[in-house]
Amino acid sequence: MPFVVNPIRQVKFNHVIVEEGSEPVEFTVTFNFIPVEDVDYVELRRKSEGKETYIAVDEKGKEKEVNMGMYNAFLYTLRTSLMDCSGIVDPNGNELNIKDEKGNVIENNQIAIFEAIRAQTDLFDKICIAYIGNRGKNG
């Protein structure tokens, strides 16, 4: 069996939120997962310093200990990979962008959008699977 490597770094997710009594809401988010050589290790180390742990129960009922610092580092990696979106507006109805006209990341928008899409558990599960893979990174 060959060694399998997934070379696709950019993934676009189309998502629809359907709430009873409301029109469906459609939006897209695009992640360009950061290559290892572009990771900000200083920030990643800072995020992973948290020593808090808690017990989580997976879908099979198995308990495991979760290190919040490592989870925060994982979230940071995903958040900084969020590079584009459409169909997402602020409370005034203005389109939110993740990058400005010069291509620079608008960090406040990136953080707000990432936090909002994290609350969409089915979408967030798809994002995690796209990054990690069904059986772990590249496996």
C-alpha positions in Angstrom: 0.0 0.0 0.0 1.4 3.4 -0.9 2.1 6.3 1.5 -0.9 8.7 1.1 -0.4 12.4 1.3 -3.2 15.0 0.8 -1.6 18.0 -1.1 -4.8 20.1 -1.1 -4.4 22.9 1.4 -7.4 25.1 0.4 -10.9 24.0 1.1 -14.1 26.0 0.6 -17.2 25.2 2.7 -20.7 26.1 1.7 -23.1 26.1 4.6 -26.8 26.7 5.1 -28.4 27.5 8.4 -32.1 26.5 8.5 -34.1 27.8 11.5 -37.8 27.2 11.9 -39.8 30.2 10.9 -36.9 31.9 9.1 -35.5 32.0 5.6 -32.4 29.8 5.2 -29.1 31.6 5.6 -26.3 30.6 3.2 -22.6 31.5 3.5 -19.2 30.2 2.5 -15.9 30.1 4.4 -12.5 29.3 2.8 -9.6 27.8 4.7 -6.1 27.7 3.3 -4.5 25.4 5.9 -1.1 26.8 6.9 2.0 24.8 5.9 4.3 23.9 8.8 7.0 26.3 7.7 4.5 29.3 7.9 3.3 28.5 11.4 4.0 31.2 14.0 5.6 29.0 16.6 6.0 31.7 19.2 2.3 32.3 19.3 1.6 28.6 19.0 3.8 28.0 22.1 2.1 30.8 24.0 -1.4 29.3 23.2 -0.3 25.9 24.2 1.0 26.9 27.6 -2.4 26.6 29.3 -2.2 23.8 31.8 -5.9 23.4 32.4 -7.3 20.0 31.6 -10.8 18.6 31.7 -12.4 15.2 31.0 -14.3 14.9 27.8 -16.6 12.0 26.7 -16.5 11.0 23.0 -19.4 9.7 21.0 -18.6 6.2 22.1 -18.8 7.1 25.8 -15.0 6.9 26.3 -13.5 9.4 28.6 -10.3 11.2 27.7 -8.3 14.1 29.2 -8.2 17.2 27.2 -5.3 19.8 27.6 -6.9 23.2 27.0 -3.6 24.7 26.0 -3.1 22.3 23.1 -6.7 22.7 22.1 -6.3 26.5 22.0 -3.2 26.0 19.8 -5.2 23.9 17.5 -8.0 26.5 17.3 -5.4 29.2 16.6 -4.0 27.2 13.7 -7.5 26.7 12.3 -8.4 30.4 12.8 -5.3 31.7 11.1 -6.1 29.4 8.1 -9.4 31.2 7.6 -8.7 33.3 4.5 -12.0 34.2 2.8 -15.8 34.2 3.3 -19.0 35.4 1.6 -22.5 35.8 2.7 -21.5 37.0 6.2 -22.5 40.5 7.3 -22.2 42.7 10.4 -25.3 43.8 12.4 -25.7 46.8 10.0 -25.8 44.5 7.0 -22.3 45.4 5.7 -20.4 42.5 4.1 -17.6 41.3 6.4 -14.2 40.6 4.8 -11.3 38.7 6.2 -8.8 40.6 4.1 -8.6 44.2 3.1 -7.9 45.6 -0.4 -4.2 45.1 0.0 -4.6 41.4 1.0 -3.8 42.0 4.7 -5.8 39.9 7.2 -8.3 42.0 9.2 -7.7 40.0 12.5 -10.8 41.3 14.3 -13.1 40.1 11.5 -11.2 36.8 11.2 -11.6 36.1 14.9 -15.3 37.1 15.0 -16.1 35.0 11.9 -14.2 32.0 13.2 -15.9 32.2 16.6 -19.3 32.3 14.8 -18.6 29.4 12.6 -17.3 27.3 15.5 -20.8 27.5 16.9 -22.1 25.7 13.8 -21.1 22.3 15.1 -21.8 20.3 11.9 -19.7 22.9 9.9 -16.9 22.9 12.5 -16.7 19.1 12.4 -16.2 19.3 8.6 -13.5 21.9 9.0 -11.7 19.8 11.6 -11.9 16.6 9.4 -10.6 18.6 6.4 -7.6 19.7 8.5 -6.9 16.5 10.4 -8.4 13.9 8.1 -10.7 11.0 9.0 -7.9 9.0 10.5 -5.4 11.7 11.5 -3.3 14.0 9.5 -2.4 12.5 6.1 -3.5 9.1 7.2 
